[in-house]
Amino acid sequence: MRRTRIVAVTLSVALLAALSFAATASWQGTWNYYNDEGALVGQWTAGCGELDGSWGTRTANKSFTQGCAVDM
């Protein structure tokens, strides 16, 4: 019984670590902000080292592009 509990706790910790890594890795990318007409009015890039930064206006009309292919 004790061994089963230790294995279950170990697997749970490993799963949480994997999910945490996946969440961190998927944060790399760029938010693109658009005005009411759909024109690009701003961007914010995060998790991409030297490419991190922002410009323009942040609006509620936005989309997220995962990865570090930044077009600022």
Secondary structure as the mmCIF struct_conf table of DSSP 4:
data_model
#
loop_
_struct_conf.conf_type_id
_struct_conf.id
_struct_conf.beg_label_comp_id
_struct_conf.beg_label_asym_id
_struct_conf.beg_label_seq_id
_struct_conf.end_label_comp_id
_struct_conf.end_label_asym_id
_struct_conf.end_label_seq_id
HELX_RH_AL_P HELX_RH_AL_P1 ARG A 2 ALA A 25
TURN_TY1_P TURN_TY1_P1 SER A 26 TRP A 27
STRN STRN1 GLY A 29 TYR A 34
TURN_TY1_P TURN_TY1_P2 ASP A 36 GLU A 37
BEND BEND1 GLY A 38 GLY A 38
STRN STRN2 LEU A 40 ALA A 46
BEND BEND2 GLY A 47 CYS A 48
HELX_RH_3T_P HELX_RH_3T_P1 GLY A 49 LEU A 51
STRN STRN3 GLY A 53 GLY A 56
BEND BEND3 ALA A 60 ASN A 61
STRN STRN4 LYS A 62 GLN A 66
BEND BEND4 GLY A 67 CYS A 68
#
